[in-house]
Amino acid sequence: LVAAMTVGCFGVTGMAARALLGQTLPALAAAVTLGAAVYAAALYLARNRLELTGIYSALRLRPPWRG
């Protein structure tokens, strides 16, 4: 699932940006920006299936005085 989301978000947007804007730096910037936004949304929507809620709670920073 993660591999398909990555290819879909970055591969497809990269190819579309290159086809529409050419092989330029603005095309790369647009592809990365759009791909990252869509990838973040896809991860959020699939967070339960990917069990990302458990990772978030494990990585959450806690104050040192609260153990």
PDBQT receptor file of N, H, CA, C and O in Angstrom, charges set to zero:
ATOM      1  N   LEU A   1       0.828  -1.195   0.000  1.00  0.00    +0.000 N 
ATOM      2  CA  LEU A   1       0.000   0.000   0.000  1.00  0.00    +0.000 C 
ATOM      3  C   LEU A   1       0.871   1.258   0.000  1.00  0.00    +0.000 C 
ATOM      4  O   LEU A   1       0.610   2.199  -0.748  1.00  0.00    +0.000 OA
ATOM      5  N   VAL A   2       1.893   1.267   0.831  1.00  0.00    +0.000 N 
ATOM      6  H   VAL A   2       2.105   0.502   1.439  1.00  0.00    +0.000 HD
ATOM      7  CA  VAL A   2       2.760   2.441   0.909  1.00  0.00    +0.000 C 
ATOM      8  C   VAL A   2       3.515   2.644  -0.401  1.00  0.00    +0.000 C 
ATOM      9  O   VAL A   2       3.660   3.775  -0.865  1.00  0.00    +0.000 OA
ATOM     10  N   ALA A   3       3.991   1.568  -0.991  1.00  0.00    +0.000 N 
ATOM     11  H   ALA A   3       3.873   0.650  -0.614  1.00  0.00    +0.000 HD
ATOM     12  CA  ALA A   3       4.706   1.681  -2.268  1.00  0.00    +0.000 C 
ATOM     13  C   ALA A   3       3.787   2.206  -3.363  1.00  0.00    +0.000 C 
ATOM     14  O   ALA A   3       4.197   3.043  -4.167  1.00  0.00    +0.000 OA
ATOM     15  N   ALA A   4       2.569   1.731  -3.404  1.00  0.00    +0.000 N 
ATOM     16  H   ALA A   4       2.236   1.050  -2.751  1.00  0.00    +0.000 HD
ATOM     17  CA  ALA A   4       1.616   2.203  -4.412  1.00  0.00    +0.000 C 
ATOM     18  C   ALA A   4       1.285   3.671  -4.196  1.00  0.00    +0.000 C 
ATOM     19  O   ALA A   4       1.164   4.427  -5.160  1.00  0.00    +0.000 OA
ATOM     20  N   MET A   5       1.139   4.079  -2.951  1.00  0.00    +0.000 N 
ATOM     21  H   MET A   5       1.237   3.464  -2.168  1.00  0.00    +0.000 HD
ATOM     22  CA  MET A   5       0.862   5.487  -2.665  1.00  0.00    +0.000 C 
ATOM     23  C   MET A   5       2.047   6.362  -3.064  1.00  0.00    +0.000 C 
ATOM     24  O   MET A   5       1.860   7.454  -3.601  1.00  0.00    +0.000 OA
ATOM     25  N   THR A   6       3.257   5.890  -2.807  1.00  0.00    +0.000 N 
ATOM     26  H   THR A   6       3.408   5.003  -2.371  1.00  0.00    +0.000 HD
ATOM     27  CA  THR A   6       4.443   6.663  -3.146  1.00  0.00    +0.000 C 
ATOM     28  C   THR A   6       4.583   6.827  -4.655  1.00  0.00    +0.000 C 
ATOM     29  O   THR A   6       4.836   7.929  -5.143  1.00  0.00    +0.000 OA
ATOM     30  N   VAL A   7       4.420   5.739  -5.387  1.00  0.00    +0.000 N 
ATOM     31  H   VAL A   7       4.215   4.844  -4.990  1.00  0.00    +0.000 HD
ATOM     32  CA  VAL A   7       4.510   5.802  -6.853  1.00  0.00    +0.000 C 
ATOM     33  C   VAL A   7       3.401   6.685  -7.403  1.00  0.00    +0.000 C 
ATOM     34  O   VAL A   7       3.627   7.479  -8.317  1.00  0.00    +0.000 OA
ATOM     35  N   GLY A   8       2.218   6.551  -6.854  1.00  0.00    +0.000 N 
ATOM     36  H   GLY A   8       2.033   5.906  -6.112  1.00  0.00    +0.000 HD
ATOM     37  CA  GLY A   8       1.101   7.358  -7.328  1.00  0.00    +0.000 C 
ATOM     38  C   GLY A   8       1.293   8.835  -7.061  1.00  0.00    +0.000 C 
ATOM     39  O   GLY A   8       1.028   9.668  -7.927  1.00  0.00    +0.000 OA
ATOM     40  N   CYS A   9       1.751   9.160  -5.872  1.00  0.00    +0.000 N 
ATOM     41  H   CYS A   9       1.967   8.482  -5.168  1.00  0.00    +0.000 HD
ATOM     42  CA  CYS A   9       1.881  10.572  -5.497  1.00  0.00    +0.000 C 
ATOM     43  C   CYS A   9       3.083  11.241  -6.134  1.00  0.00    +0.000 C 
ATOM     44  O   CYS A   9       2.972  12.373  -6.604  1.00  0.00    +0.000 OA
ATOM     45  N   PHE A  10       4.219  10.581  -6.163  1.00  0.00    +0.000 N 
ATOM     46  H   PHE A  10       4.309   9.662  -5.781  1.00  0.00    +0.000 HD
ATOM     47  CA  PHE A  10       5.425  11.217  -6.678  1.00  0.00    +0.000 C 
ATOM     48  C   PHE A  10       5.724  10.841  -8.131  1.00  0.00    +0.000 C 
ATOM     49  O   PHE A  10       6.167  11.686  -8.909  1.00  0.00    +0.000 OA
ATOM     50  N   GLY A  11       5.490   9.608  -8.493  1.00  0.00    +0.000 N 
ATOM     51  H   GLY A  11       5.130   8.922  -7.861  1.00  0.00    +0.000 HD
ATOM     52  CA  GLY A  11       5.767   9.192  -9.864  1.00  0.00    +0.000 C 
ATOM     53  C   GLY A  11       4.810   9.806 -10.868  1.00  0.00    +0.000 C 
ATOM     54  O   GLY A  11       5.233  10.342 -11.892  1.00  0.00    +0.000 OA
ATOM     55  N   VAL A  12       3.535   9.729 -10.579  1.00  0.00    +0.000 N 
ATOM     56  H   VAL A  12       3.191   9.294  -9.747  1.00  0.00    +0.000 HD
ATOM     57  CA  VAL A  12       2.531  10.254 -11.505  1.00  0.00    +0.000 C 
ATOM     58  C   VAL A  12       2.608  11.775 -11.581  1.00  0.00    +0.000 C 
ATOM     59  O   VAL A  12       2.548  12.349 -12.669  1.00  0.00    +0.000 OA
ATOM     60  N   THR A  13       2.740  12.433 -10.421  1.00  0.00    +0.000 N 
ATOM     61  H   THR A  13       2.788  11.968  -9.537  1.00  0.00    +0.000 HD
ATOM     62  CA  THR A  13       2.834  13.892 -10.467  1.00  0.00    +0.000 C 
ATOM     63  C   THR A  13       4.124  14.350 -11.147  1.00  0.00    +0.000 C 
ATOM     64  O   THR A  13       4.137  15.370 -11.837  1.00  0.00    +0.000 OA
ATOM     65  N   GLY A  14       5.194  13.607 -10.956  1.00  0.00    +0.000 N 
ATOM     66  H   GLY A  14       5.184  12.779 -10.396  1.00  0.00    +0.000 HD
ATOM     67  CA  GLY A  14       6.449  13.948 -11.626  1.00  0.00    +0.000 C 
ATOM     68  C   GLY A  14       6.356  13.835 -13.129  1.00  0.00    +0.000 C 
ATOM     69  O   GLY A  14       6.821  14.710 -13.859  1.00  0.00    +0.000 OA
ATOM     70  N   MET A  15       5.752  12.754 -13.590  1.00  0.00    +0.000 N 
ATOM     71  H   MET A  15       5.373  12.043 -12.997  1.00  0.00    +0.000 HD
ATOM     72  CA  MET A  15       5.591  12.584 -15.035  1.00  0.00    +0.000 C 
ATOM     73  C   MET A  15       4.647  13.630 -15.614  1.00  0.00    +0.000 C 
ATOM     74  O   MET A  15       4.883  14.145 -16.707  1.00  0.00    +0.000 OA
ATOM     75  N   ALA A  16       3.587  13.943 -14.891  1.00  0.00    +0.000 N 
ATOM     76  H   ALA A  16       3.395  13.524 -14.003  1.00  0.00    +0.000 HD
ATOM     77  CA  ALA A  16       2.639  14.953 -15.376  1.00  0.00    +0.000 C 
ATOM     78  C   ALA A  16       3.287  16.329 -15.426  1.00  0.00    +0.000 C 
ATOM     79  O   ALA A  16       3.105  17.066 -16.396  1.00  0.00    +0.000 OA
ATOM     80  N   ALA A  17       4.040  16.681 -14.393  1.00  0.00    +0.000 N 
ATOM     81  H   ALA A  17       4.187  16.083 -13.605  1.00  0.00    +0.000 HD
ATOM     82  CA  ALA A  17       4.706  17.986 -14.378  1.00  0.00    +0.000 C 
ATOM     83  C   ALA A  17       5.730  18.079 -15.505  1.00  0.00    +0.000 C 
ATOM     84  O   ALA A  17       5.853  19.119 -16.151  1.00  0.00    +0.000 OA
ATOM     85  N   ARG A  18       6.453  17.011 -15.736  1.00  0.00    +0.000 N 
ATOM     86  H   ARG A  18       6.353  16.166 -15.211  1.00  0.00    +0.000 HD
ATOM     87  CA  ARG A  18       7.447  17.013 -16.821  1.00  0.00    +0.000 C 
ATOM     88  C   ARG A  18       6.770  17.126 -18.181  1.00  0.00    +0.000 C 
ATOM     89  O   ARG A  18       7.267  17.814 -19.072  1.00  0.00    +0.000 OA
ATOM     90  N   ALA A  19       5.646  16.455 -18.335  1.00  0.00    +0.000 N 
ATOM     91  H   ALA A  19       5.242  15.896 -17.611  1.00  0.00    +0.000 HD
ATOM     92  CA  ALA A  19       4.932  16.524 -19.618  1.00  0.00    +0.000 C 
ATOM     93  C   ALA A  19       4.322  17.898 -19.840  1.00  0.00    +0.000 C 
ATOM     94  O   ALA A  19       4.306  18.394 -20.966  1.00  0.00    +0.000 OA
ATOM     95  N   LEU A  20       3.820  18.518 -18.778  1.00  0.00    +0.000 N 
ATOM     96  H   LEU A  20       3.832  18.115 -17.863  1.00  0.00    +0.000 HD
ATOM     97  CA  LEU A  20       3.161  19.815 -18.929  1.00  0.00    +0.000 C 
ATOM     98  C   LEU A  20       4.128  20.991 -18.924  1.00  0.00    +0.000 C 
ATOM     99  O   LEU A  20       3.957  21.943 -19.686  1.00  0.00    +0.000 OA
ATOM    100  N   LEU A  21       5.147  20.927 -18.063  1.00  0.00    +0.000 N 
ATOM    101  H   LEU A  21       5.286  20.154 -17.444  1.00  0.00    +0.000 HD
ATOM    102  CA  LEU A  21       6.036  22.069 -17.867  1.00  0.00    +0.000 C 
ATOM    103  C   LEU A  21       7.431  21.867 -18.431  1.00  0.00    +0.000 C 
ATOM    104  O   LEU A  21       8.229  22.804 -18.459  1.00  0.00    +0.000 OA
ATOM    105  N   GLY A  22       7.731  20.668 -18.876  1.00  0.00    +0.000 N 
ATOM    106  H   GLY A  22       7.082  19.907 -18.854  1.00  0.00    +0.000 HD
ATOM    107  CA  GLY A  22       9.065  20.382 -19.393  1.00  0.00    +0.000 C 
ATOM    108  C   GLY A  22      10.009  19.968 -18.273  1.00  0.00    +0.000 C 
ATOM    109  O   GLY A  22       9.615  19.841 -17.113  1.00  0.00    +0.000 OA
ATOM    110  N   GLN A  23      11.250  19.765 -18.647  1.00  0.00    +0.000 N 
ATOM    111  H   GLN A  23      11.570  19.869 -19.589  1.00  0.00    +0.000 HD
ATOM    112  CA  GLN A  23      12.255  19.307 -17.690  1.00  0.00    +0.000 C 
ATOM    113  C   GLN A  23      12.972  20.530 -17.103  1.00  0.00    +0.000 C 
ATOM    114  O   GLN A  23      14.117  20.833 -17.440  1.00  0.00    +0.000 OA
ATOM    115  N   THR A  24      12.244  21.222 -16.206  1.00  0.00    +0.000 N 
ATOM    116  H   THR A  24      11.314  20.976 -15.932  1.00  0.00    +0.000 HD
ATOM    117  CA  THR A  24      12.750  22.462 -15.629  1.00  0.00    +0.000 C 
ATOM    118  C   THR A  24      12.699  22.401 -14.114  1.00  0.00    +0.000 C 
ATOM    119  O   THR A  24      12.064  21.516 -13.540  1.00  0.00    +0.000 OA
ATOM    120  N   LEU A  25      13.364  23.338 -13.473  1.00  0.00    +0.000 N 
ATOM    121  H   LEU A  25      13.880  24.057 -13.939  1.00  0.00    +0.000 HD
ATOM    122  CA  LEU A  25      13.353  23.411 -12.018  1.00  0.00    +0.000 C 
ATOM    123  C   LEU A  25      11.961  23.750 -11.468  1.00  0.00    +0.000 C 
ATOM    124  O   LEU A  25      11.559  23.159 -10.465  1.00  0.00    +0.000 OA
ATOM    125  N   PRO A  26      11.212  24.672 -12.077  1.00  0.00    +0.000 N 
ATOM    126  CA  PRO A  26       9.840  24.904 -11.598  1.00  0.00    +0.000 C 
ATOM    127  C   PRO A  26       8.952  23.662 -11.710  1.00  0.00    +0.000 C 
ATOM    128  O   PRO A  26       8.086  23.449 -10.862  1.00  0.00    +0.000 OA
ATOM    129  N   ALA A  27       9.154  22.851 -12.734  1.00  0.00    +0.000 N 
ATOM    130  H   ALA A  27       9.858  23.025 -13.423  1.00  0.00    +0.000 HD
ATOM    131  CA  ALA A  27       8.385  21.611 -12.867  1.00  0.00    +0.000 C 
ATOM    132  C   ALA A  27       8.715  20.655 -11.728  1.00  0.00    +0.000 C 
ATOM    133  O   ALA A  27       7.828  20.010 -11.169  1.00  0.00    +0.000 OA
ATOM    134  N   LEU A  28       9.995  20.570 -11.392  1.00  0.00    +0.000 N 
ATOM    135  H   LEU A  28      10.715  21.094 -11.847  1.00  0.00    +0.000 HD
ATOM    136  CA  LEU A  28      10.402  19.720 -10.272  1.00  0.00    +0.000 C 
ATOM    137  C   LEU A  28       9.817  20.221  -8.963  1.00  0.00    +0.000 C 
ATOM    138  O   LEU A  28       9.315  19.433  -8.160  1.00  0.00    +0.000 OA
ATOM    139  N   ALA A  29       9.880  21.530  -8.745  1.00  0.00    +0.000 N 
ATOM    140  H   ALA A  29      10.287  22.170  -9.396  1.00  0.00    +0.000 HD
ATOM    141  CA  ALA A  29       9.336  22.108  -7.514  1.00  0.00    +0.000 C 
ATOM    142  C   ALA A  29       7.828  21.871  -7.413  1.00  0.00    +0.000 C 
ATOM    143  O   ALA A  29       7.317  21.544  -6.341  1.00  0.00    +0.000 OA
ATOM    144  N   ALA A  30       7.126  22.035  -8.519  1.00  0.00    +0.000 N 
ATOM    145  H   ALA A  30       7.540  22.300  -9.390  1.00  0.00    +0.000 HD
ATOM    146  CA  ALA A  30       5.682  21.802  -8.524  1.00  0.00    +0.000 C 
ATOM    147  C   ALA A  30       5.364  20.339  -8.255  1.00  0.00    +0.000 C 
ATOM    148  O   ALA A  30       4.439  20.033  -7.502  1.00  0.00    +0.000 OA
ATOM    149  N   ALA A  31       6.117  19.440  -8.860  1.00  0.00    +0.000 N 
ATOM    150  H   ALA A  31       6.869  19.688  -9.471  1.00  0.00    +0.000 HD
ATOM    151  CA  ALA A  31       5.868  18.007  -8.676  1.00  0.00    +0.000 C 
ATOM    152  C   ALA A  31       6.128  17.588  -7.238  1.00  0.00    +0.000 C 
ATOM    153  O   ALA A  31       5.345  16.831  -6.664  1.00  0.00    +0.000 OA
ATOM    154  N   VAL A  32       7.211  18.069  -6.653  1.00  0.00    +0.000 N 
ATOM    155  H   VAL A  32       7.847  18.684  -7.120  1.00  0.00    +0.000 HD
ATOM    156  CA  VAL A  32       7.536  17.695  -5.272  1.00  0.00    +0.000 C 
ATOM    157  C   VAL A  32       6.513  18.274  -4.307  1.00  0.00    +0.000 C 
ATOM    158  O   VAL A  32       6.074  17.587  -3.385  1.00  0.00    +0.000 OA
ATOM    159  N   THR A  33       6.128  19.530  -4.510  1.00  0.00    +0.000 N 
ATOM    160  H   THR A  33       6.484  20.088  -5.260  1.00  0.00    +0.000 HD
ATOM    161  CA  THR A  33       5.147  20.171  -3.633  1.00  0.00    +0.000 C 
ATOM    162  C   THR A  33       3.798  19.471  -3.698  1.00  0.00    +0.000 C 
ATOM    163  O   THR A  33       3.211  19.137  -2.669  1.00  0.00    +0.000 OA
ATOM    164  N   LEU A  34       3.317  19.255  -4.896  1.00  0.00    +0.000 N 
ATOM    165  H   LEU A  34       3.794  19.526  -5.732  1.00  0.00    +0.000 HD
ATOM    166  CA  LEU A  34       2.024  18.582  -5.059  1.00  0.00    +0.000 C 
ATOM    167  C   LEU A  34       2.089  17.139  -4.582  1.00  0.00    +0.000 C 
ATOM    168  O   LEU A  34       1.168  16.662  -3.920  1.00  0.00    +0.000 OA
ATOM    169  N   GLY A  35       3.164  16.445  -4.911  1.00  0.00    +0.000 N 
ATOM    170  H   GLY A  35       3.913  16.833  -5.448  1.00  0.00    +0.000 HD
ATOM    171  CA  GLY A  35       3.311  15.057  -4.485  1.00  0.00    +0.000 C 
ATOM    172  C   GLY A  35       3.347  14.917  -2.972  1.00  0.00    +0.000 C 
ATOM    173  O   GLY A  35       2.739  14.002  -2.417  1.00  0.00    +0.000 OA
ATOM    174  N   ALA A  36       4.060  15.824  -2.295  1.00  0.00    +0.000 N 
ATOM    175  H   ALA A  36       4.554  16.568  -2.745  1.00  0.00    +0.000 HD
ATOM    176  CA  ALA A  36       4.138  15.769  -0.837  1.00  0.00    +0.000 C 
ATOM    177  C   ALA A  36       2.787  16.054  -0.193  1.00  0.00    +0.000 C 
ATOM    178  O   ALA A  36       2.417  15.412   0.790  1.00  0.00    +0.000 OA
ATOM    179  N   ALA A  37       2.052  17.009  -0.744  1.00  0.00    +0.000 N 
ATOM    180  H   ALA A  37       2.352  17.529  -1.543  1.00  0.00    +0.000 HD
ATOM    181  CA  ALA A  37       0.728  17.324  -0.196  1.00  0.00    +0.000 C 
ATOM    182  C   ALA A  37      -0.241  16.152  -0.364  1.00  0.00    +0.000 C 
ATOM    183  O   ALA A  37      -0.976  15.807   0.561  1.00  0.00    +0.000 OA
ATOM    184  N   VAL A  38      -0.234  15.555  -1.535  1.00  0.00    +0.000 N 
ATOM    185  H   VAL A  38       0.363  15.836  -2.286  1.00  0.00    +0.000 HD
ATOM    186  CA  VAL A  38      -1.123  14.417  -1.789  1.00  0.00    +0.000 C 
ATOM    187  C   VAL A  38      -0.691  13.205  -0.960  1.00  0.00    +0.000 C 
ATOM    188  O   VAL A  38      -1.533  12.458  -0.462  1.00  0.00    +0.000 OA
ATOM    189  N   TYR A  39       0.621  13.011  -0.815  1.00  0.00    +0.000 N 
ATOM    190  H   TYR A  39       1.306  13.618  -1.219  1.00  0.00    +0.000 HD
ATOM    191  CA  TYR A  39       1.131  11.888  -0.023  1.00  0.00    +0.000 C 
ATOM    192  C   TYR A  39       0.746  12.042   1.447  1.00  0.00    +0.000 C 
ATOM    193  O   TYR A  39       0.353  11.069   2.090  1.00  0.00    +0.000 OA
ATOM    194  N   ALA A  40       0.855  13.254   1.979  1.00  0.00    +0.000 N 
ATOM    195  H   ALA A  40       1.174  14.045   1.457  1.00  0.00    +0.000 HD
ATOM    196  CA  ALA A  40       0.459  13.491   3.373  1.00  0.00    +0.000 C 
ATOM    197  C   ALA A  40      -1.029  13.218   3.570  1.00  0.00    +0.000 C 
ATOM    198  O   ALA A  40      -1.426  12.621   4.570  1.00  0.00    +0.000 OA
ATOM    199  N   ALA A  41      -1.842  13.653   2.626  1.00  0.00    +0.000 N 
ATOM    200  H   ALA A  41      -1.519  14.138   1.814  1.00  0.00    +0.000 HD
ATOM    201  CA  ALA A  41      -3.277  13.389   2.709  1.00  0.00    +0.000 C 
ATOM    202  C   ALA A  41      -3.576  11.894   2.618  1.00  0.00    +0.000 C 
ATOM    203  O   ALA A  41      -4.433  11.386   3.342  1.00  0.00    +0.000 OA
ATOM    204  N   ALA A  42      -2.879  11.198   1.740  1.00  0.00    +0.000 N 
ATOM    205  H   ALA A  42      -2.183  11.611   1.152  1.00  0.00    +0.000 HD
ATOM    206  CA  ALA A  42      -3.094   9.753   1.595  1.00  0.00    +0.000 C 
ATOM    207  C   ALA A  42      -2.676   9.005   2.858  1.00  0.00    +0.000 C 
ATOM    208  O   ALA A  42      -3.362   8.079   3.289  1.00  0.00    +0.000 OA
ATOM    209  N   LEU A  43      -1.552   9.407   3.449  1.00  0.00    +0.000 N 
ATOM    210  H   LEU A  43      -0.994  10.160   3.099  1.00  0.00    +0.000 HD
ATOM    211  CA  LEU A  43      -1.131   8.779   4.703  1.00  0.00    +0.000 C 
ATOM    212  C   LEU A  43      -2.143   9.034   5.812  1.00  0.00    +0.000 C 
ATOM    213  O   LEU A  43      -2.428   8.147   6.617  1.00  0.00    +0.000 OA
ATOM    214  N   TYR A  44      -2.679  10.238   5.849  1.00  0.00    +0.000 N 
ATOM    215  H   TYR A  44      -2.448  10.957   5.194  1.00  0.00    +0.000 HD
ATOM    216  CA  TYR A  44      -3.678  10.555   6.871  1.00  0.00    +0.000 C 
ATOM    217  C   TYR A  44      -4.932   9.706   6.686  1.00  0.00    +0.000 C 
ATOM    218  O   TYR A  44      -5.488   9.193   7.657  1.00  0.00    +0.000 OA
ATOM    219  N   LEU A  45      -5.370   9.561   5.450  1.00  0.00    +0.000 N 
ATOM    220  H   LEU A  45      -4.918   9.978   4.662  1.00  0.00    +0.000 HD
ATOM    221  CA  LEU A  45      -6.575   8.774   5.196  1.00  0.00    +0.000 C 
ATOM    222  C   LEU A  45      -6.371   7.288   5.474  1.00  0.00    +0.000 C 
ATOM    223  O   LEU A  45      -7.320   6.594   5.838  1.00  0.00    +0.000 OA
ATOM    224  N   ALA A  46      -5.151   6.794   5.308  1.00  0.00    +0.000 N 
ATOM    225  H   ALA A  46      -4.380   7.358   5.012  1.00  0.00    +0.000 HD
ATOM    226  CA  ALA A  46      -4.860   5.371   5.519  1.00  0.00    +0.000 C 
ATOM    227  C   ALA A  46      -4.183   5.122   6.864  1.00  0.00    +0.000 C 
ATOM    228  O   ALA A  46      -3.593   4.061   7.066  1.00  0.00    +0.000 OA
ATOM    229  N   ARG A  47      -4.259   6.077   7.781  1.00  0.00    +0.000 N 
ATOM    230  H   ARG A  47      -4.738   6.939   7.617  1.00  0.00    +0.000 HD
ATOM    231  CA  ARG A  47      -3.519   5.971   9.044  1.00  0.00    +0.000 C 
ATOM    232  C   ARG A  47      -3.928   4.762   9.875  1.00  0.00    +0.000 C 
ATOM    233  O   ARG A  47      -3.074   4.157  10.524  1.00  0.00    +0.000 OA
ATOM    234  N   ASN A  48      -5.185   4.396   9.876  1.00  0.00    +0.000 N 
ATOM    235  H   ASN A  48      -5.878   4.887   9.349  1.00  0.00    +0.000 HD
ATOM    236  CA  ASN A  48      -5.609   3.236  10.668  1.00  0.00    +0.000 C 
ATOM    237  C   ASN A  48      -5.128   1.937  10.036  1.00  0.00    +0.000 C 
ATOM    238  O   ASN A  48      -4.662   1.039  10.738  1.00  0.00    +0.000 OA
ATOM    239  N   ARG A  49      -5.237   1.835   8.727  1.00  0.00    +0.000 N 
ATOM    240  H   ARG A  49      -5.615   2.564   8.157  1.00  0.00    +0.000 HD
ATOM    241  CA  ARG A  49      -4.804   0.618   8.037  1.00  0.00    +0.000 C 
ATOM    242  C   ARG A  49      -3.289   0.439   8.141  1.00  0.00    +0.000 C 
ATOM    243  O   ARG A  49      -2.798  -0.687   8.230  1.00  0.00    +0.000 OA
ATOM    244  N   LEU A  50      -2.555   1.542   8.129  1.00  0.00    +0.000 N 
ATOM    245  H   LEU A  50      -2.954   2.457   8.057  1.00  0.00    +0.000 HD
ATOM    246  CA  LEU A  50      -1.097   1.487   8.231  1.00  0.00    +0.000 C 
ATOM    247  C   LEU A  50      -0.617   1.498   9.686  1.00  0.00    +0.000 C 
ATOM    248  O   LEU A  50       0.583   1.417   9.950  1.00  0.00    +0.000 OA
ATOM    249  N   GLU A  51      -1.539   1.596  10.604  1.00  0.00    +0.000 N 
ATOM    250  H   GLU A  51      -2.514   1.661  10.390  1.00  0.00    +0.000 HD
ATOM    251  CA  GLU A  51      -1.256   1.623  12.042  1.00  0.00    +0.000 C 
ATOM    252  C   GLU A  51      -0.317   2.774  12.414  1.00  0.00    +0.000 C 
ATOM    253  O   GLU A  51       0.603   2.611  13.214  1.00  0.00    +0.000 OA
ATOM    254  N   LEU A  52      -0.570   3.928  11.819  1.00  0.00    +0.000 N 
ATOM    255  H   LEU A  52      -1.318   4.061  11.169  1.00  0.00    +0.000 HD
ATOM    256  CA  LEU A  52       0.252   5.101  12.107  1.00  0.00    +0.000 C 
ATOM    257  C   LEU A  52      -0.128   5.774  13.418  1.00  0.00    +0.000 C 
ATOM    258  O   LEU A  52       0.663   6.541  13.967  1.00  0.00    +0.000 OA
ATOM    259  N   THR A  53      -1.324   5.501  13.930  1.00  0.00    +0.000 N 
ATOM    260  H   THR A  53      -1.967   4.878  13.484  1.00  0.00    +0.000 HD
ATOM    261  CA  THR A  53      -1.723   6.114  15.196  1.00  0.00    +0.000 C 
ATOM    262  C   THR A  53      -0.867   5.587  16.339  1.00  0.00    +0.000 C 
ATOM    263  O   THR A  53      -0.563   6.338  17.265  1.00  0.00    +0.000 OA
ATOM    264  N   GLY A  54      -0.473   4.332  16.303  1.00  0.00    +0.000 N 
ATOM    265  H   GLY A  54      -0.720   3.722  15.551  1.00  0.00    +0.000 HD
ATOM    266  CA  GLY A  54       0.403   3.768  17.326  1.00  0.00    +0.000 C 
ATOM    267  C   GLY A  54       1.801   4.350  17.261  1.00  0.00    +0.000 C 
ATOM    268  O   GLY A  54       2.442   4.548  18.293  1.00  0.00    +0.000 OA
ATOM    269  N   ILE A  55       2.277   4.624  16.060  1.00  0.00    +0.000 N 
ATOM    270  H   ILE A  55       1.756   4.463  15.222  1.00  0.00    +0.000 HD
ATOM    271  CA  ILE A  55       3.593   5.226  15.906  1.00  0.00    +0.000 C 
ATOM    272  C   ILE A  55       3.585   6.640  16.454  1.00  0.00    +0.000 C 
ATOM    273  O   ILE A  55       4.537   7.062  17.110  1.00  0.00    +0.000 OA
ATOM    274  N   TYR A  56       2.511   7.374  16.188  1.00  0.00    +0.000 N 
ATOM    275  H   TYR A  56       1.737   7.031  15.655  1.00  0.00    +0.000 HD
ATOM    276  CA  TYR A  56       2.417   8.748  16.673  1.00  0.00    +0.000 C 
ATOM    277  C   TYR A  56       2.473   8.792  18.199  1.00  0.00    +0.000 C 
ATOM    278  O   TYR A  56       3.186   9.616  18.772  1.00  0.00    +0.000 OA
ATOM    279  N   SER A  57       1.735   7.919  18.845  1.00  0.00    +0.000 N 
ATOM    280  H   SER A  57       1.157   7.250  18.379  1.00  0.00    +0.000 HD
ATOM    281  CA  SER A  57       1.739   7.932  20.310  1.00  0.00    +0.000 C 
ATOM    282  C   SER A  57       3.089   7.484  20.868  1.00  0.00    +0.000 C 
ATOM    283  O   SER A  57       3.492   7.942  21.937  1.00  0.00    +0.000 OA
ATOM    284  N   ALA A  58       3.787   6.605  20.171  1.00  0.00    +0.000 N 
ATOM    285  H   ALA A  58       3.460   6.233  19.302  1.00  0.00    +0.000 HD
ATOM    286  CA  ALA A  58       5.097   6.159  20.636  1.00  0.00    +0.000 C 
ATOM    287  C   ALA A  58       6.157   7.241  20.466  1.00  0.00    +0.000 C 
ATOM    288  O   ALA A  58       7.089   7.323  21.266  1.00  0.00    +0.000 OA
ATOM    289  N   LEU A  59       6.026   8.068  19.440  1.00  0.00    +0.000 N 
ATOM    290  H   LEU A  59       5.268   8.002  18.790  1.00  0.00    +0.000 HD
ATOM    291  CA  LEU A  59       7.021   9.096  19.166  1.00  0.00    +0.000 C 
ATOM    292  C   LEU A  59       6.706  10.445  19.797  1.00  0.00    +0.000 C 
ATOM    293  O   LEU A  59       7.528  11.361  19.756  1.00  0.00    +0.000 OA
ATOM    294  N   ARG A  60       5.525  10.568  20.375  1.00  0.00    +0.000 N 
ATOM    295  H   ARG A  60       4.857   9.824  20.408  1.00  0.00    +0.000 HD
ATOM    296  CA  ARG A  60       5.121  11.849  20.964  1.00  0.00    +0.000 C 
ATOM    297  C   ARG A  60       6.084  12.234  22.079  1.00  0.00    +0.000 C 
ATOM    298  O   ARG A  60       6.405  11.426  22.951  1.00  0.00    +0.000 OA
ATOM    299  N   LEU A  61       6.532  13.463  22.035  1.00  0.00    +0.000 N 
ATOM    300  H   LEU A  61       6.271  14.119  21.327  1.00  0.00    +0.000 HD
ATOM    301  CA  LEU A  61       7.475  13.947  23.050  1.00  0.00    +0.000 C 
ATOM    302  C   LEU A  61       6.744  14.202  24.354  1.00  0.00    +0.000 C 
ATOM    303  O   LEU A  61       5.649  14.765  24.378  1.00  0.00    +0.000 OA
ATOM    304  N   ARG A  62       7.364  13.781  25.418  1.00  0.00    +0.000 N 
ATOM    305  H   ARG A  62       8.253  13.324  25.398  1.00  0.00    +0.000 HD
ATOM    306  CA  ARG A  62       6.810  13.981  26.757  1.00  0.00    +0.000 C 
ATOM    307  C   ARG A  62       7.783  14.834  27.557  1.00  0.00    +0.000 C 
ATOM    308  O   ARG A  62       8.996  14.728  27.377  1.00  0.00    +0.000 OA
ATOM    309  N   PRO A  63       7.264  15.671  28.433  1.00  0.00    +0.000 N 
ATOM    310  CA  PRO A  63       8.169  16.457  29.278  1.00  0.00    +0.000 C 
ATOM    311  C   PRO A  63       9.015  15.535  30.148  1.00  0.00    +0.000 C 
ATOM    312  O   PRO A  63       8.519  14.508  30.610  1.00  0.00    +0.000 OA
ATOM    313  N   PRO A  64      10.289  15.879  30.382  1.00  0.00    +0.000 N 
ATOM    314  CA  PRO A  64      11.187  15.001  31.137  1.00  0.00    +0.000 C 
ATOM    315  C   PRO A  64      10.734  14.770  32.585  1.00  0.00    +0.000 C 
ATOM    316  O   PRO A  64      11.069  13.745  33.179  1.00  0.00    +0.000 OA
ATOM    317  N   TRP A  65       9.989  15.696  33.144  1.00  0.00    +0.000 N 
ATOM    318  H   TRP A  65       9.717  16.528  32.662  1.00  0.00    +0.000 HD
ATOM    319  CA  TRP A  65       9.548  15.550  34.531  1.00  0.00    +0.000 C 
ATOM    320  C   TRP A  65       8.348  14.645  34.684  1.00  0.00    +0.000 C 
ATOM    321  O   TRP A  65       7.962  14.328  35.810  1.00  0.00    +0.000 OA
ATOM    322  N   ARG A  66       7.736  14.210  33.571  1.00  0.00    +0.000 N 
ATOM    323  H   ARG A  66       8.050  14.467  32.657  1.00  0.00    +0.000 HD
ATOM    324  CA  ARG A  66       6.563  13.335  33.668  1.00  0.00    +0.000 C 
ATOM    325  C   ARG A  66       6.872  11.886  33.344  1.00  0.00    +0.000 C 
ATOM    326  O   ARG A  66       5.953  11.069  33.275  1.00  0.00    +0.000 OA
ATOM    327  N   GLY A  67       8.126  11.543  33.146  1.00  0.00    +0.000 N 
ATOM    328  H   GLY A  67       8.872  12.206  33.202  1.00  0.00    +0.000 HD
ATOM    329  CA  GLY A  67       8.536  10.170  32.939  1.00  0.00    +0.000 C 
ATOM    330  C   GLY A  67       8.062   9.615  31.702  1.00  0.00    +0.000 C 
ATOM    331  O   GLY A  67       8.338   8.454  31.400  1.00  0.00    +0.000 OA
TER     332      GLY A  67
